[in-house]
Amino acid sequence: MDQESSEEEVQEVGIVSALASDQMESRVGKKLSEITTKKVIILVLVMLFSSMLFKSGSYLDEPDSYDYGLMLI
């Protein structure tokens, strides 16, 4: 009985170590993750700062209701 319990413990330890090794991040995965994170951050910053270029108020002077009323008179 003592030998059976030690065999079960060895099997459990083997399963736990196999699961732990599957969860470890490889160097390639880590590098790809870093590159993807950098690209996403740069893309978000570019979109944030370039949004000013795509607003119509930057290029067109749209009249408000007061100016529109004065133009009708």
TAFENFEN-V331973 format. One record per residue. N is the residue number from 1. RES is the residue in three letters. NEAR is the number of other C-alpha atoms within 8 Angstrom. Layout:
n=N res=RES near=NEAR
n=N res=RES near=NEAR
This chain:
n=1 res=MET near=4
n=2 res=ASP near=5
n=3 res=GLN near=6
n=4 res=GLU near=7
n=5 res=SER near=8
n=6 res=SER near=8
n=7 res=GLU near=8
n=8 res=GLU near=8
n=9 res=GLU near=8
n=10 res=VAL near=8
n=11 res=GLN near=8
n=12 res=GLU near=8
n=13 res=VAL near=8
n=14 res=GLY near=8
n=15 res=ILE near=8
n=16 res=VAL near=8
n=17 res=SER near=8
n=18 res=ALA near=8
n=19 res=LEU near=8
n=20 res=ALA near=8
n=21 res=SER near=7
n=22 res=ASP near=6
n=23 res=GLN near=6
n=24 res=MET near=6
n=25 res=GLU near=6
n=26 res=SER near=6
n=27 res=ARG near=6
n=28 res=VAL near=6
n=29 res=GLY near=8
n=30 res=LYS near=9
n=31 res=LYS near=8
n=32 res=LEU near=8
n=33 res=SER near=8
n=34 res=GLU near=8
n=35 res=ILE near=8
n=36 res=THR near=8
n=37 res=THR near=8
n=38 res=LYS near=8
n=39 res=LYS near=8
n=40 res=VAL near=8
n=41 res=ILE near=8
n=42 res=ILE near=8
n=43 res=LEU near=8
n=44 res=VAL near=8
n=45 res=LEU near=8
n=46 res=VAL near=8
n=47 res=MET near=8
n=48 res=LEU near=8
n=49 res=PHE near=7
n=50 res=SER near=8
n=51 res=SER near=8
n=52 res=MET near=8
n=53 res=LEU near=6
n=54 res=PHE near=7
n=55 res=LYS near=8
n=56 res=SER near=6
n=57 res=GLY near=7
n=58 res=SER near=9
n=59 res=TYR near=6
n=60 res=LEU near=6
n=61 res=ASP near=6
n=62 res=GLU near=5
n=63 res=PRO near=7
n=64 res=ASP near=6
n=65 res=SER near=6
n=66 res=TYR near=7
n=67 res=ASP near=8
n=68 res=TYR near=9
n=69 res=GLY near=8
n=70 res=LEU near=7
n=71 res=MET near=6
n=72 res=LEU near=5
n=73 res=ILE near=4
